[in-house]
Amino acid sequence: MTSSRIENASRRRFLQSAVGLTLAIYLPAAKATSAGATSTASATGASANTAHAAFEPNAFLRIGEDNSVTVISKHLEMGQGTYTGLATIVAEELDADWEQVRVESAPADAKRYNNLFWGTYQGTGGSTAIANSWEQLRKAGATARAMLVAAAAKQWNVPAGEISVSNGEVRHTASGSKASFGQLARAAAELTPPTGGALKDPKDFKLIGQRIPRKDNTDKSTGKAVYTQDIHLPGMLTAVVAHPPRFGAKLKSFNAAKAKAVKGVVAVLAIPTGVAVLAKDTWSAKKGRDVLLIEWDESQAFKLGSEQILARYRELAGQPGAVARKTGDAEQALASAAHTLEASYDFPYLAHAAMEPMNCVVHWRKDGCEVWNGNQMQTADQMVLAKLFGLAPEQVRIHTLYAGGSFGRRASKDSDYILEAAHIAKAYNGRAPVKLVWLREDDMRAGYYRPMFHHRLRAGLDKQGRLVGWQYRLVGQSILADSPFEAMLKDGIDPVSVEGAANLPYAVPNLLVDLHTPTDIGIPVLWWRSVGSTHTAFSTETFLDELAQTAGHDPVAWRLAMLAEHPRHAAVLKLVADKAGWGAPLAPGKSGERRGRGVALHESFGTVVAEVAEVTVQPDGNYRVDRVVCAVDCGIAVNPDVVRAQVEGAVGFALAPVLYGAITLTDGKVDQSNFHDYPPIRMADMPRVEVHIVPSGAKPSGIGEPGVPPLAPAVANALAAATGKRARKLPISAELLKV
């Protein structure tokens, strides 16, 4: 949508909603500002204005005279169902008709739309969207409902206590009076919001806990949904960037003559991250980049390969690291144990490989800057751009659009690709809006990665087969170091490196977890869907399985014996075992095939997930995952269908790096470039997935990420059950498993 079209749409919507009801929920740290309309960026790329000054700022809900109910989402919709979940919470307490509800994205404004778990910071991540909004949005809906009832009571001259609300209609049964939300909007807008509204008893929920249609389904199915690639502004140029082939290299010189000769190329510019080619379209920009002559200064470039990095890690693993958790005396327990076991595990770098690669539209003018993209970290991006352009943060307007996946990549800790787009716009002196497009190869070879890790574990069993000692050492890059989040480091420990290891739920009397975070590995790393749990779950759950086998115990029963203090974990494990038919023999495979079943349990982001995988292994070692049964305790499931979809998607996402996914380096260069050599899961490889949700009255916890960690260890344990061979690294090769 062009700037002029956006402005015209904004004016039209302002007039349409001028008599609408805007409900504000005020956060403790926020103060009301002067009266006026507040512009918000919608999921369609247009601006929407709330207009009743008495209810500004901090608006999460708008009710118009056209009977529309608009929920303002402070969180990005990137396929995980956030828009639907947040709207459901509001609509439940409001007693709205689901058909009248729509969703818009909030503007970038941390004072009004902060993530309540993160302080004065707006952003989506850590599976927090529903969890941090739960009470906030329930109060938003309940307060609006109370105001509508009060308005009706005043108009009809009846007691408010006699009025009911259902499916978007306000009724007084005795008098026969009724009104829609839209008919009451003007009157309700004149009232003072109550200090609190009574929240529903969960037993009275009508929408929460039900399978209701997603709010983004129709637009995405019909092509109406607007992503960054759909934004076309007047005079806009498209940019692609030539990045150095090795991390840490710098631009030395370039010759742009051939690039400028390509039809459609408008300019070639040096920027801090490389050389940008601006053209009238993406293909012309790419063709121009392809013929650039560039000389790179690699004097400070990182030149190690994957095996060299791992060799460094293994050497570090021979020395004590910074202590993340210590209980009892693990060294003494291991020395006196009846049986000891030791294992080392290797995990490669992983790319995020979201279906929509990184992209961003920046329009910089002397009086401000506008950004259009699937924005995951509004506050960080707003601050970085304000600093670059010499603006106040509020002069940076971010229009948050739909995003075609992220898995952590769009939550860039240094706003890398957004800052790159801004540098291009600045280098071009703001003469045109700039759309930066990263092609798949750019994202694969010049992006950020899940860190490579090496783990070393030692454990001891007593004569009864009980776990008495556990020593766990991790070696890998810190995601938080040298980032705006470095303050989260404590005593040399990056908490996201050891999550899933330092909070092991099993009762172990003597336990030690320590960590090495090498600082001389120049590979950019970032959180990847479920972060540290992506590797710690594999080590802990496969090693525990091996210990259970050594002790001669059933893997499920052995885990349950150590979960007395964690009833949620025990309940989830029991549920998945029951639903998977644990203990019953698997149906035999064809001649020569070996079959196995494995289990894994893990907690991340406040959610406990257990998974049982069933596998079939061919004589040549090739294998397939036939079935995955999942049990989930995520508190109240706002929309069970979305919960199931997230877990099903997590299984597929996590299975790819088990089967074939890895980012490797040779002499500092990334070997992979696209889906042909870094494949996502294919339909033929996708197993049958069953998801069972534990009934709960607890507040919702995260669901976008927790389904990922248990998958790989469950598969590895199933392969071990089928073949007797333990996987010590990912991906798991057929070579390991062949007869």
C-alpha positions in Angstrom: 0.0 0.0 0.0 1.4 3.4 -1.0 2.0 6.2 1.6 -0.8 8.3 0.0 -3.1 5.3 0.2 -2.1 4.6 3.7 -2.8 8.3 4.7 -6.2 8.3 2.9 -7.2 5.0 4.5 -6.1 6.4 7.8 -8.3 9.5 7.4 -11.3 7.4 6.3 -11.0 5.1 9.2 -10.6 8.0 11.6 -13.9 9.4 10.4 -15.6 6.0 10.5 -14.5 5.3 14.1 -14.8 8.8 15.5 -17.7 7.7 17.6 -16.4 4.3 18.4 -15.6 2.9 21.8 -11.9 2.6 22.5 -11.1 0.7 25.7 -7.8 1.4 27.3 -6.0 -0.8 29.8 -3.5 1.2 31.7 -0.2 -0.4 32.8 1.2 0.7 36.2 4.2 2.5 34.7 2.2 4.3 32.0 0.5 7.7 32.1 -2.2 9.1 29.9 -1.0 11.5 27.2 -2.9 14.3 25.6 -6.0 13.7 23.7 -5.8 12.7 20.1 -5.9 9.8 17.7 -3.3 7.1 17.9 -2.1 5.5 14.6 -1.7 1.7 14.6 -0.4 -0.5 11.8 -2.7 -3.2 10.8 -2.0 -6.7 9.5 -3.0 -5.4 6.0 -0.3 -2.7 6.0 -2.8 0.1 6.4 -3.1 2.4 9.3 -6.1 2.3 11.6 -7.0 5.1 14.0 -8.7 4.9 17.3 -10.5 8.2 17.9 -12.2 8.7 21.3 -9.7 10.8 23.2 -11.1 9.9 26.6 -9.9 6.3 26.1 -6.4 7.0 24.8 -3.7 5.6 25.2 -3.0 1.9 25.9 -5.8 0.7 23.7 -6.2 -3.1 23.2 -9.8 -3.0 22.1 -12.0 -0.9 19.8 -15.7 -1.2 19.3 -17.2 0.7 16.3 -20.8 1.7 15.5 -20.6 -0.7 12.7 -20.5 -3.4 15.4 -17.0 -4.4 14.7 -14.8 -5.5 17.6 -11.1 -4.8 16.9 -8.4 -6.4 19.1 -5.1 -4.6 19.0 -2.3 -7.2 19.1 1.0 -6.2 20.6 2.5 -9.5 19.3 3.6 -10.5 15.9 1.6 -13.1 14.0 4.2 -15.3 12.2 2.1 -18.4 11.8 1.8 -19.4 15.4 -1.8 -18.3 15.9 -1.1 -15.3 18.1 -3.8 -13.1 16.5 -6.4 -15.8 17.2 -5.3 -16.5 20.7 -5.2 -12.9 21.8 -8.6 -12.1 20.2 -10.1 -15.2 21.8 -9.1 -14.0 25.3 -10.7 -10.5 24.7 -13.8 -11.9 23.0 -14.4 -14.4 25.8 -14.6 -11.8 28.5 -16.5 -9.4 26.3 -19.0 -12.0 25.2 -18.5 -10.9 21.6 -19.7 -12.9 18.6 -16.5 -14.4 17.1 -17.6 -13.3 13.6 -17.5 -9.6 14.5 -14.0 -9.8 15.9 -11.0 -8.7 13.9 -7.3 -8.1 14.8 -4.9 -5.3 14.1 -1.2 -5.0 14.9 -0.2 -2.5 17.5 2.2 0.4 16.8 5.7 0.3 18.2 5.3 1.8 21.6 6.8 0.0 24.5 5.1 2.2 27.1 1.7 0.9 26.0 2.3 -2.4 24.3 5.2 -3.9 26.3 5.7 -7.6 26.8 4.8 -7.8 30.5 7.5 -10.4 31.1 10.2 -8.2 29.6 9.7 -4.8 31.3 9.4 -1.7 29.1 10.1 -3.6 25.9 7.7 -4.6 23.1 8.4 -7.8 21.3 7.4 -11.4 20.6 9.5 -14.4 21.7 10.2 -17.0 24.3 6.7 -18.4 23.7 5.3 -15.5 25.8 2.5 -14.0 23.7 -0.5 -15.6 25.3 1.1 -16.1 28.7 2.0 -12.5 29.2 -1.3 -11.2 27.8 -3.6 -13.6 29.6 -4.8 -11.4 32.5 -4.2 -8.1 30.7 -6.6 -8.9 27.9 -9.1 -10.7 30.1 -9.4 -7.4 32.0 -9.6 -5.5 28.7 -12.6 -7.6 27.6 -14.3 -7.6 31.0 -14.0 -3.8 31.4 -15.5 -3.2 28.0 -18.3 -5.6 28.8 -19.1 -3.7 32.0 -19.1 -0.4 30.2 -21.5 -1.7 27.6 -23.8 -3.0 30.3 -23.6 0.3 32.2 -24.5 2.2 29.0 -27.5 -0.1 28.4 -28.7 0.1 32.0 -28.6 3.9 31.8 -30.5 4.0 28.4 -33.1 1.5 29.5 -33.4 2.7 33.1 -32.9 -0.8 34.5 -30.5 -2.3 37.0 -27.2 -3.4 35.4 -27.4 -6.6 37.3 -30.4 -7.6 35.3 -28.6 -7.3 32.0 -27.0 -10.2 30.2 -24.5 -10.2 27.3 -24.1 -13.0 24.8 -22.8 -13.4 21.3 -22.3 -9.7 20.8 -25.7 -8.7 22.0 -26.8 -6.9 25.3 -30.2 -7.9 26.6 -32.7 -7.1 29.4 -35.1 -10.0 29.4 -37.8 -8.5 31.5 -38.3 -5.5 29.4 -37.4 -7.1 26.1 -34.8 -4.5 25.4 -31.7 -5.5 23.4 -28.9 -3.8 21.6 -25.8 -4.7 19.7 -22.3 -3.5 20.8 -22.3 -1.0 17.9 -25.6 0.5 19.0 -24.2 1.1 22.5 -20.7 2.2 21.5 -21.4 6.0 21.5 -23.0 5.9 24.9 -20.4 3.6 26.4 -17.7 6.0 25.1 -19.1 8.7 27.4 -18.6 6.6 30.6 -15.6 6.5 32.8 -13.9 3.1 32.7 -14.4 1.1 35.9 -11.3 0.3 38.0 -11.9 -3.4 37.5 -14.3 -5.8 35.9 -15.3 -9.2 37.2 -13.6 -12.0 35.3 -15.4 -15.1 34.3 -15.1 -18.4 36.1 -13.3 -20.7 33.7 -16.3 -23.1 33.9 -18.3 -20.4 32.1 -15.9 -20.0 29.1 -17.6 -20.3 25.8 -14.7 -19.6 23.4 -11.6 -20.3 25.4 -10.9 -24.0 25.2 -12.9 -24.5 22.0 -11.8 -25.1 18.5 -12.7 -21.9 16.7 -11.5 -20.6 13.3 -8.2 -18.7 13.2 -8.5 -15.0 12.3 -5.7 -15.2 9.7 -6.9 -18.2 7.8 -9.1 -16.5 5.3 -6.7 -13.8 4.3 -3.8 -16.3 4.0 -5.9 -18.7 2.0 -7.2 -16.1 -0.5 -4.0 -14.2 -0.9 -5.2 -11.0 0.9 -2.7 -11.3 3.7 0.0 -8.7 3.3 3.6 -9.6 3.8 6.7 -7.4 3.4 7.1 -8.5 -0.3 3.6 -7.2 -0.9 4.5 -3.6 0.0 5.0 -1.3 -3.0 5.5 2.4 -2.3 5.8 5.2 -4.9 9.3 5.3 -6.3 10.5 2.4 -4.2 13.7 0.6 -5.0 14.6 -3.0 -4.2 18.0 -3.8 -2.8 20.0 -6.9 -2.5 23.4 -7.0 -0.7 26.7 -8.7 -1.5 28.0 -9.9 1.9 31.5 -11.1 2.5 32.1 -14.9 2.0 33.6 -15.2 5.5 32.4 -13.7 8.7 34.5 -10.9 9.9 35.8 -9.9 6.5 35.4 -6.3 5.4 35.0 -4.5 2.1 38.3 -3.5 0.5 37.2 -2.3 -3.0 34.6 -2.9 -5.7 34.0 -2.2 -9.3 30.3 -1.5 -10.1 30.6 -0.9 -13.8 29.0 -4.2 -15.0 26.3 -4.0 -12.3 25.3 -0.5 -13.3 25.0 -1.7 -16.9 22.3 -4.2 -15.9 18.9 -2.9 -17.0 16.9 -1.7 -14.0 19.9 -1.1 -11.7 19.7 2.4 -10.3 22.6 2.6 -7.8 25.4 0.6 -6.2 26.4 1.6 -2.7 29.0 0.6 -0.1 27.4 0.0 3.3 28.8 -1.4 6.6 27.8 -5.0 5.8 28.9 -5.1 2.1 27.8 -3.7 -1.2 24.1 -2.9 -1.9 22.6 -3.0 -5.4 19.5 -0.9 -5.8 17.2 -1.6 -8.7 13.6 -1.3 -9.9 12.9 -5.0 -9.0 14.5 -7.9 -7.2 15.6 -9.8 -10.2 17.5 -6.8 -11.7 19.1 -6.2 -8.3 20.2 -9.8 -8.1 21.6 -9.7 -11.7 23.5 -6.6 -10.8 25.0 -8.1 -7.7 26.0 -11.2 -9.6 28.4 -9.2 -11.8 29.9 -7.0 -9.1 33.7 -7.2 -8.9 34.5 -7.1 -5.2 37.8 -7.5 -3.2 37.4 -8.4 0.4 39.8 -7.7 3.3 40.0 -11.0 5.1 42.7 -10.2 7.6 40.2 -10.4 10.4 38.0 -13.0 8.9 37.1 -16.2 10.7 38.6 -19.2 8.9 38.1 -22.3 10.9 36.0 -25.2 9.7 33.4 -27.2 11.7 35.7 -30.0 12.7 38.3 -27.5 13.9 35.8 -25.8 16.0 34.6 -29.0 17.5 38.2 -30.0 18.3 38.6 -26.8 20.3 35.3 -27.5 22.1 36.4 -31.1 23.0 39.6 -29.7 24.4 37.8 -27.2 26.5 35.5 -30.0 27.8 38.4 -31.5 29.5 38.6 -28.6 32.0 36.1 -27.4 34.6 33.8 -24.5 33.5 31.7 -21.9 35.1 29.2 -23.6 37.5 25.6 -23.3 36.5 24.2 -25.6 39.1 25.7 -27.6 42.0 23.9 -30.0 44.3 25.8 -32.2 46.7 29.2 -33.6 45.6 28.9 -35.1 42.1 32.6 -36.0 41.9 32.5 -38.0 45.1 29.3 -39.7 44.1 30.8 -40.8 40.8 33.9 -42.1 42.4 31.9 -44.3 44.8 29.2 -45.4 42.3 28.6 -49.0 41.6 28.3 -48.3 37.8 29.4 -45.2 35.9 28.6 -44.1 32.4 30.1 -41.4 30.2 29.1 -40.0 26.9 29.9 -37.0 24.6 27.5 -35.3 22.2 28.0 -33.0 19.2 25.5 -30.6 17.8 26.0 -28.6 14.6 25.1 -25.0 13.7 21.5 -24.8 12.4 19.9 -22.2 10.2 16.4 -20.9 10.9 15.4 -21.2 7.2 12.0 -19.5 7.6 9.9 -19.8 4.5 9.9 -16.0 4.1 13.6 -14.9 4.1 14.5 -11.7 5.8 13.1 -8.5 4.2 12.2 -5.0 5.2 10.9 -1.7 3.7 12.4 1.5 5.1 11.2 5.0 4.0 13.5 7.6 5.6 12.8 11.3 5.6 14.4 14.1 7.6 11.4 14.3 9.9 11.0 10.6 10.5 11.3 7.0 9.3 8.6 4.4 8.5 9.3 0.7 8.5 7.1 -2.2 7.0 8.0 -5.8 7.9 7.0 -8.8 10.0 8.5 -7.2 13.1 9.3 -9.3 16.1 11.3 -6.9 18.3 9.7 -3.5 17.8 11.4 -1.7 20.7 15.0 -2.8 19.7 14.4 -2.0 16.1 12.9 1.4 16.9 15.8 2.4 19.1 18.5 1.2 16.6 16.9 3.1 13.7 16.4 6.2 15.8 20.0 6.2 16.7 21.2 5.7 13.1 19.0 8.5 11.7 19.3 10.9 14.7 15.6 10.7 15.5 13.5 10.4 18.6 12.2 6.8 18.9 8.6 7.9 18.5 9.7 9.3 15.0 10.3 5.7 13.9 6.9 4.2 12.9 6.9 0.5 12.5 4.1 -1.2 10.6 4.0 -4.8 11.7 2.9 -7.1 9.0 2.4 -10.8 8.8 5.7 -12.8 8.9 6.2 -16.0 7.0 7.9 -17.8 9.9 10.8 -16.8 12.1 11.9 -19.5 14.6 13.9 -16.8 16.3 15.5 -15.3 13.3 13.4 -12.1 13.2 14.1 -11.5 16.9 17.5 -10.3 15.9 19.5 -9.2 18.9 21.2 -6.4 16.9 18.4 -5.7 14.3 20.8 -6.8 11.6 18.8 -6.9 8.5 16.6 -4.0 9.5 19.6 -1.9 10.2 21.1 -3.0 6.9 18.0 -1.7 5.1 18.2 1.6 7.0 21.9 2.0 6.0 21.0 1.5 2.4 18.2 4.2 2.6 20.7 6.5 4.3 23.4 5.9 1.8 20.9 6.8 -0.9 20.2 10.0 1.0 16.5 9.1 1.5 15.7 9.7 -2.2 13.4 6.7 -2.3 11.9 4.1 -0.1 14.0 1.0 0.0 12.9 -2.6 0.1 15.7 -4.9 1.2 15.4 -8.5 0.1 17.5 -11.3 1.4 17.5 -14.3 -1.0 17.6 -17.8 0.5 21.3 -17.9 -0.1 21.9 -14.7 1.8 20.0 -15.9 4.8 21.7 -19.3 4.7 25.3 -18.0 4.3 25.3 -14.6 6.0 22.6 -14.9 8.7 22.6 -16.2 12.2 22.6 -19.7 13.5 21.7 -21.9 16.4 25.1 -22.3 18.1 27.2 -25.4 17.7 27.6 -27.3 21.0 29.6 -30.1 22.5 28.4 -31.8 25.7 30.1 -34.2 28.0 28.1 -36.2 30.6 29.1 -38.6 33.4 26.6 -40.4 35.7 26.8 -42.9 38.4 24.3 -45.6 39.6 24.2 -47.4 42.9 23.8 -51.1 43.3 20.0 -50.8 43.1 20.3 -48.9 39.8 19.4 -45.5 41.3 21.0 -42.4 39.8 23.3 -41.0 42.5 25.6 -38.7 40.6 25.3 -36.5 37.5 28.0 -34.3 35.9 27.2 -32.3 32.8 29.6 -30.0 30.9 28.6 -27.9 28.0 30.8 -26.0 25.5 29.3 -23.5 23.0 29.0 -19.9 22.1 26.9 -17.5 24.2 24.0 -16.0 22.4 23.7 -13.2 25.0 27.4 -12.1 25.0 28.2 -8.9 23.1 24.5 -8.2 22.6 22.0 -5.7 24.2 21.0 -8.7 26.5 24.4 -9.2 27.9 23.2 -8.1 31.3 21.4 -11.4 31.6 24.8 -13.1 32.0 25.7 -14.0 35.5 29.0 -15.4 36.9 30.0 -16.4 33.4 26.8 -18.3 32.7 24.6 -17.7 29.7 21.2 -18.9 31.0 19.9 -19.8 27.5 22.9 -22.1 27.0 22.2 -24.2 30.0 18.4 -24.1 30.1 17.1 -27.7 30.2 20.4 -28.7 31.8 20.6 -26.5 34.9 16.9 -27.1 35.7 16.8 -30.9 35.3 13.6 -32.0 37.0 14.8 -35.5 38.0 15.8 -36.1 41.6 19.5 -36.5 41.6 21.3 -36.1 45.0 24.6 -35.1 43.6 24.6 -32.9 40.5 27.0 -30.5 38.7 26.4 -28.5 35.6 29.2 -26.3 34.2 29.7 -24.3 31.0 32.4 -23.0 28.7 31.5 -20.1 26.4 34.4 -19.6 24.0 34.7 -16.0 22.8 37.0 -16.4 19.8 34.6 -18.2 17.5 33.4 -15.6 15.0 30.2 -17.2 13.9 27.0 -15.1 14.5 24.6 -17.0 16.7 21.0 -16.4 17.8 18.1 -18.1 19.5 16.6 -20.9 17.5 13.1 -22.3 18.2 13.4 -23.5 21.9 17.0 -22.2 22.2 19.2 -24.1 24.7 16.6 -26.8 25.1 17.2 -27.8 21.4 20.5 -29.5 22.5 20.2 -30.0 26.3 17.0 -32.1 25.9 18.8 -34.5 23.5 21.7 -35.1 25.8 19.8 -35.4 29.0 17.0 -37.6 27.7 19.1 -40.0 25.6 21.7 -40.3 28.4 18.9 -41.0 30.9 17.5 -43.7 28.6 20.9 -45.3 28.4 21.3 -45.2 32.1 17.8 -46.8 32.5 18.9 -49.6 30.2 22.2 -50.0 32.2 20.2 -50.2 35.4 17.8 -52.7 33.9 14.7 -50.6 34.3 11.9 -49.6 32.0 12.7 -46.0 30.7 9.3 -44.6 31.7 9.1 -46.2 35.1 12.7 -45.2 35.8 11.9 -41.6 35.0 8.7 -41.6 37.0 10.6 -42.8 40.1 12.7 -39.6 40.0 9.7 -37.2 39.4 8.0 -37.3 42.8 8.6 -33.6 43.3 7.4 -32.7 39.8 3.8 -34.0 39.5 3.2 -32.1 36.3 6.0 -33.8 34.6 4.9 -37.2 35.9 1.3 -36.7 34.7 2.5 -35.7 31.2 4.8 -38.7 31.1 2.0 -41.1 32.2 -0.4 -39.6 29.7 2.0 -40.0 26.7 2.9 -43.6 27.8 -0.8 -44.5 28.0 -1.7 -43.0 24.7 1.3 -44.4 22.9 0.6 -47.9 24.2 3.9 -48.0 26.0 4.8 -51.6 27.0 2.7 -53.2 24.3 4.7 -54.8 21.5 5.1 -52.9 18.2 3.7 -54.4 15.1 6.5 -56.1 13.3 8.0 -54.6 10.2 8.7 -56.2 6.8 11.5 -58.7 6.4 14.8 -57.3 7.6 13.2 -54.2 9.2 13.8 -53.3 12.8 11.3 -51.4 14.8 11.6 -49.4 18.0 9.8 -47.1 20.4 11.4 -44.3 22.4 10.3 -41.7 24.9 11.6 -38.2 26.0 10.3 -35.6 28.5 11.2 -31.9 28.7 10.0 -28.6 30.1 10.6 -25.3 28.4 8.9 -22.0 28.6 6.7 -23.2 31.4 5.3 -26.0 29.4 5.9 -29.7 29.9 5.9 -32.0 26.9 6.5 -35.7 26.5 6.8 -37.5 23.2 7.0 -41.1 22.2 8.4 -41.9 18.8 8.0 -45.1 16.8 10.6 -45.9 14.1 11.4 -48.4 11.4 15.0 -49.1 10.4 16.1 -50.7 7.1 19.1 -53.1 6.9 21.1 -50.4 5.2 20.5 -48.0 8.1 17.9 -45.8 6.5 15.0 -45.1 8.8 11.7 -43.4 9.0 9.8 -42.1 11.9 6.3 -43.6 11.7 4.4 -42.1 14.6 4.9 -39.5 17.3 2.6 -39.3 20.2 2.7 -36.1 22.3 1.3 -35.1 25.6 1.3 -31.4 26.6 0.7 -29.5 29.8 0.5 -25.8 28.8 -2.0 -24.6 31.3 -5.4 -23.6 29.9 -5.4 -24.3 26.2 -6.9 -21.1 24.8 -7.5 -22.8 21.4 -6.8 -26.5 21.5 -6.6 -26.7 17.7 -3.9 -24.1 17.6 -2.0 -25.9 20.4 -2.2 -29.1 18.5 -1.0 -27.3 15.3 1.9 -25.8 17.1 3.0 -29.2 18.5 2.5 -30.9 15.1 4.6 -28.2 13.5 7.2 -28.5 16.2 7.6 -32.2 15.5 8.2 -31.5 11.8 10.5 -28.6 12.5 12.6 -30.7 15.0 12.7 -33.8 12.8 14.5 -32.1 10.0 17.8 -31.7 11.9 17.5 -35.2 13.1 17.3 -36.6 9.6 19.5 -34.3 7.6 19.8 -30.6 8.8 23.2 -29.1 9.6 25.1 -26.0 8.8 28.8 -26.8 8.3 31.8 -24.6 7.6 34.9 -25.2 5.5 37.7 -22.7 6.0 35.2 -20.3 7.5 32.8 -20.5 4.7 29.2 -21.9 5.1 28.8 -24.9 2.9 25.0 -24.8 2.5 23.1 -22.3 0.4 19.5 -23.3 -0.1 16.9 -26.0 0.5 18.6 -28.5 -1.8 21.5 -28.9 0.7 19.7 -27.7 3.9 16.3 -29.3 3.4 13.3 -28.7 5.6 11.1 -31.7 6.4 9.4 -33.2 3.4 5.9 -34.5 3.4 7.2 -38.0 2.7 9.2 -37.9 5.9 6.5 -36.5 8.1 5.2 -39.0 10.7 1.7 -39.4 12.0 1.4 -37.1 15.0 -1.1 -37.3 17.9 -1.3 -34.5 20.4 -3.0 -35.0 23.8 -3.5 -31.9 26.0 -3.6 -32.3 29.8 -6.7 -30.6 31.2 -5.7 -27.7 33.3 -7.0 -24.6 35.1 -3.6 -23.0 35.4 -2.7 -19.9 33.5 -1.5 -20.5 29.9 2.2 -21.1 29.4 4.2 -21.2 26.1 3.4 -23.5 23.2 5.2 -22.2 20.2 8.5 -23.8 21.1 8.1 -26.6 23.8 7.1 -29.2 21.3 10.6 -29.1 19.7 13.0 -30.4 22.4 11.6 -33.9 23.1 11.4 -35.0 19.5 15.1 -35.6 18.7 15.8 -37.6 21.9 12.5 -39.6 21.5 13.6 -40.6 18.0 17.2 -41.4 19.1 15.9 -43.5 21.9 13.5 -45.3 19.5 16.4 -46.0 17.1 18.5 -47.4 20.0 15.6 -49.6 21.0 15.4 -50.9 17.4 19.2 -51.3 16.7 21.0 -51.2 20.1 23.1 -48.3 18.8 23.2 -44.9 20.5 23.4 -41.7 18.6 26.0 -39.2 19.9 25.5 -36.5 17.4 22.9 -34.9 15.1 21.9 -35.5 12.4 21.6 -39.2 12.9 23.2 -41.0 9.9 22.1 -44.2 8.3 25.8 -45.3 8.5 25.4 -45.6 12.3 22.4 -47.8 12.1 23.1 -50.2 9.3 23.4 -53.9 10.0 
